[in-house]
Amino acid sequence: MPKTKVEEELKHGKEISIISLVDALLEDAYNARASDIHIDPEEKRLRIRLRIDGVLHESFVFPAEIHSEIVSRIKVLSGLRTDEHQAAQDGRFRAAIKAATSPVDIRVSITPTYYGENAVLRILTEKAEKFSLETSGFSDNDKKRIMNAIKKPYGMILSTGPTGSGKTTLLYTFIKKLNTPEISIITIEDPIEYSIPGINQIQVNPHTGLTFARGLRSILRQDPNIIMVGEIRDDETAAISVNAALTGHLLLSTLHTNDAATTLPRLLDMKVEPFLIASTVNIAIGQRLVRKICPDCKTKKKITEDEINSLAEILPEKILFQVKNKTFYQGSGCEKCDKSGYYSRIGIYEVLEVNDEIRKAIVRKADAAEIREIAVKNGMTTLIEDGFKKAMEGLTTIEEVLRVIHD
């Protein structure tokens, strides 16, 4: 990973320019394909970590003495209060980076910690134009299910998974597909990740009382066809979302659950009536992001008998049978992937289509295990199956699939 810009700045010692150092850090992070920069203060040093393809790497160490100046510089760029050191602050700014064809949006979160303020910078490098169903990693069967669901004039499409699993990006992909002059699309987000032409995007603002629930109420008076809610976090937002989906709106949102089947009981926990869940949810998509094998150092790998025996405990019989007779791959590590063996990421998914059988299970308040069993019987590919299919296609490794699913 190129570190030269930051290293050159650090050579200046006491004559170091904080402005140039922050610029160099942004440029090195961008060139390393980092999605986040973590600036973590410690007692005797300032640790800088970069998240590349979903994994944090300790990349630089700065002197502890320049910590407050670096955070102040980031606050100035983000328009945050430089005299506030005991409260969390969020902001954003645009950076001109040589390697980028246009200014890069940087989202900033600053929080007070034991050794001072820590800062996390999210680098929003991707543009909405790049999002497409074709490149997201869905199987042909799952693509058909999704297309059927997003063509419906009403109902809910829910994307689920942990933080950083690509949920919001997936919703942007759907919105881009649906965005035509004849359709009114309004979103309420926290924060707005990417600006999409032709769509009205609203930023949540707790200071002015603009919460997801209040914003959603006002959106319903704006005559939209399609609504995107960044996240269903509470009972009130869940109730208004279901009501919107019942009254002729297609509603897209995200939920924090481990898999697609848990989404439906989660709405029950939010005090939504079973009948309303059964009537509104079109599909629930569980997802994760796995690292792809670096194409420049991809080599064949033989699965040992011991490894197959250990996989037998977690894999369905039909997948295990295929694994026994398949050639797998791994990255041996090269300059392109910074010796990691991985380069870029792809999604693994499970798409739960709500049919009559699942609706009946929801109405009788069936648990997630039963709903999952019905979905698999009706042809749903589970996360682990989709992950292993991608491993068998040589896109990722078994280790990576297991790391992501069992994290």
Secondary structure, 3 states (H helix, E strand, C coil): CCCHHHHHHHCCHHHCCHHHHHHHHHHHHHHCCEEEEEEEECCCEEEEEEEECCEEEEEEEEEHHHHHHHHHHHHHHHCCCCCCCCCCEEEEEEECCCCCCCCEEEEEEEEEECCEEEEEEEEECCCHHHCCCCCCCCCHHHHHHHHHHHCCCCEEEEEECCCCCCHHHHHHHHHHHHCCCCCCEEEEECCCCCCCCCCEEEECEHHHCECHHHHHHHHHCCCCCEEEECCCCCHHHHHHHHHHHHCCCEEEEEECCCCCCCHHHHHHHCCCCHHHHHHHEEEEEEEEEEEEECCCCEEEECCCHHHHHHHCCCCCHHHHHHHHCCCEEEECCCCCCCCCCEEEEEEEEEEEECCHHHHHHHHCCCCHHHHHHHHHHCCCCCHHHHHHHHHHCCCCCHHHHHHHHHC
